[in-house]
Amino acid sequence: MSEIWTLKFSFKDSVFSSSGYIWNKGGHAMFSNILLPVDGSETCAHVFKKASEFHNKFGSKIILVHVDESTLIQNYVNYPMPNINITIDGTERSSEILKSARDKLDIPDDYIKEIVLTGEPASAILDAATQENADLILICTHGMGAARRFLLGSVTNRVVHHADIPVLIVQQD
């Protein structure tokens, strides 16, 4: 059974070579740096297979990004009640999430970079894509319905609408 991937973006500054690689105007192979945000949820486990396939086809480096939101939670909780001091350390959890993600990728460790960021997830992901010179953001969707996505928002939705580079959304199985 063959799969069909849908990836929408402009090839106006790209050149196809006989090897099947896509080259950008700077002479670098596209998809050489792929940003893969991970949140530790099992519903997105299938995205690692896609990332491994990109590596095998293009020799891509996979940049695993986890956004630690514990500081946001701590600031929110402490703001209305300044007399209560709550400390939430997301460092250990972030390390576990990144280790688990690394183990799910079927590529050599030399092609994997891990980054832990803090803040609002969509903004942090977009900033990381810029800082790491990513050619593609490979992200999964948790399958929220339209009403829930409208009320709660969606990291994937915000990334897609604000990214300056191609975004490939992999839906859960």
N, C-alpha and C positions, 0 to 999 in steps of 0.2 A: 504494500500500500504506500503510495507516495504522498508526501505532504506538500501543501502549498503555503508559502509564506507571503504575506502581504507587507510590503515596506514602501511607504510613500515618501519620496523626497526628490529634490531636483538633481539631475545629473549635468546641469549646465556647465559646470567647471570640472567635469570628470571625463576620463578617457578609458575605454575598455581595451584591454590587451588580449592577445591571443591565448594567454594563460588563464583567462577568466577573471583576473584581478581587475579591480576598478582603481584607477589612479586619480588623485585629485590634482589640482593645478600646481601644487607645490612639488609634485613628483613622488608623493608618498602614497603607499597603498591605503585605500580607504578600509575602514574597519580594523586598523592596526591597534587602536586603543578603544576598547569597549567598556563603558561604565555599567556596572551591574549592581543596582541598589538591592540590599537584602535586609529583611526585617525579622527573619527567623521563623516566619510562618510556614507551615507545611503545605499550605495551599499553593505556594509558588515553587515547589520543589522541581517541577518540570522545566523551569527556566534555565536550570543548570545544564540540561541536555542541549538546549539551543546555544548556550554560550560555548560549550565544548565543540559543537558543530561549527560555529564561527571560527574558533581557534584552528580546528583541523582544516578548514577551507582556506582561511586567509592568514593563518599564523598570528592571530590576534592576541594581544595582551589583554587580560581581563582585570579590570579594576573593581574590586569588591568594595562597596561603600555601605556602611551601616550608620544611620543617624540615631544617636543616643538622645532620646527625648526626655530623659530623667531630669535634666536641668530645667526644662520647660515646666514639667509637672511640679518640681520643687518650688520654682518661682511663683507658680499659680497658687499652690497651696499656702505658701508663706505670705503672699501678698495680703489677703483679707485678714489674716490672723498673725500679725508680726511677732507676738509673744511665743509662738510655737516654732521650734526649730526642728525641721525635718531634713534629714540627710538621705539622699538616695544616690547610691553609687552604681552607675550603669556600666562602669569599665569592665567588670568581670563578665557581665551578660553580653556586652558587645564583643568581647574576645571569644566567647563561646559561639555566638552567632556567626562570626567570621570564620572560625575554625570549622564549624559545621558546613558552611558554604564552600570553603576550600576543599573539604573532603568530598563534596558532591560533584565537583568539577573533575572531568576526566582529562586533565591537561597537566603538564609539568609545572612544578612550583615556580620555576623561573619566569613563567608567563602570568603570574598572579601577583597583584598588589592589593594590599588591604588598607583601608582608610576608615577611621572612626571620626565622625563629625558630630557636632551638637547643634541644636536649633530646630527650626521648622523644617520638616523633611523635604518638601518640594524645593524650597530655596537652597537648602544645603546640597541637594543632588545637582541642581543646575549650576551652582558655584563650583562644585567638584568637577563637573563635566568641562567647564571652562579652564579651571586650574590644571587639569590633567590632560588637556588637549584631546579629549575623547572625540571619536569620529561617529559614535553611535551610543545611544542609551538603550539598553536592553532591560525592559521592565515588565513585571507581570501585573495583572489586574486581579483583584480579589473577588471579582464577580458581583459587585454591588449592583442592585437594581437602580433604575433611573431616579426614583424618589429618594432613596437613601443617599445616593451620590449627590443629589441636589441639596439635601438638608445637611449632610455631614461634610461634603466636599470629598475629593479624592486626590491623593498624592499623584497617582498616575495621570489623572485628568489635568492637574496643574502643570506637571512636567511636560506633557504633550503640548499644551497650549503656550508654554513660555520657552521651550527649548529652541536654541539656535542651530541645533544639529538634528539629524534624523533620530527618531525614537521608534523602536520596534516593541510593540505590546504583545506579550505572549499571554493568552488567556488560559486560565486553569482548565485542566482536562475535565 
